[in-house]
């Protein structure tokens, strides 16, 4: 931790001494490739690292190196990004983690009206203790995740009709605590599309459909099946003050096992940004959709998330952000709904264009019919993030 504190204070002091000297994000070139290295460092005080009624507090230091490689050649743009989070806990080293991401993106402009995007990825991550509904473990569950996404767009932004077709593949395998996590290994494959119909100069009607196949690698699992989603809505950029996209529809979740009945319910996604003045942005959002479950006896978790984020630029260097939300987790197949209220306040200071210092506090309070799942949690954090 002492080493992290030295990194934090050293970067902040060096940056503050040069605060008046502006600079673009540093990068360099290797042949035809642009290289963007970066580094972040954060120190946190977490009052409840296990998200449980019996709170355990800890200081946590997180160092986050990254590098992005990007190449452009006529209509083709390719990029590869590596990101990592290296975390150390003072309370229990069993909670230490190294999360890594390798993300790729290929953008190919087939014509002035048609474009192709491919996004492969590979990740090594973890589920912090208390973040899932499975049996408690002495150390966090760790996993490996591989995925591939693709989309084809036909039609320019200003076209009367614009179509986007999507394909997705995601496979996750857990690496430890196998007596429990074997049941969580899964593969999801999806195909879908969205059609935008421009009905006004800055407003489009949209139709969206998506099918996802769900396969659990444990042959004893009863959760194999599929989802079909159908949604309609509006997307608009009507004025300089208001933009947004709202979709509502229906999801049907079917199971291969005859012992589980299908589920049909309403889903929605919406976000609206209001900018009453140039230095204030207010984002209001609401979503509701099922996700896969790790709680025995439930078939899925219908998650609703409603909230607001407010960003206020005090000046060219200081930005304040206030957030609040309520998350409801409705366990399909059980009479249980958990509610979590969240709020947070963050202040960012632009030390230089490529170096930002931040300090903030977030709070979460969860209540559940299953009283053992109740908890309260507060996190104070201070850090810097940069592109070196």
Secondary structure, DSSP 8 states (H G I E B T S, - for coil): -HHHHHHHHHHHHHHHHTTTS------EEETTEEEEEEEEEEEEEES-TT-SSS---EEEEEEEEEEEEEEEETTEEEEEEEEEEEEEESS-GGG-EEEEEEEEEEEEE-SSSEEEEEEEEEEEEEE-TTSSSS---SS-EEEEEEEEEEEEEES-TTSSEEEEEEEEEEEEEE-S-HHHHGGG-EEEEEEEEEEEEEEETTEEEEEEEEEEEEEESSTT-S--EEEEEEEEEEEE--SSSEEEEEEEEEEEEEESSTTS--EEEEEEEEEEEEEEETTEEEEEEEEEEEE---STT-SEEEEEEEEEEEEEE-SSSEEEEEEEEEEEEEEETSS-EEEEEEEEEEEEEEEETTEEEEEEEEEEEEE-SSGGG-EEEEEEEEEEEE--
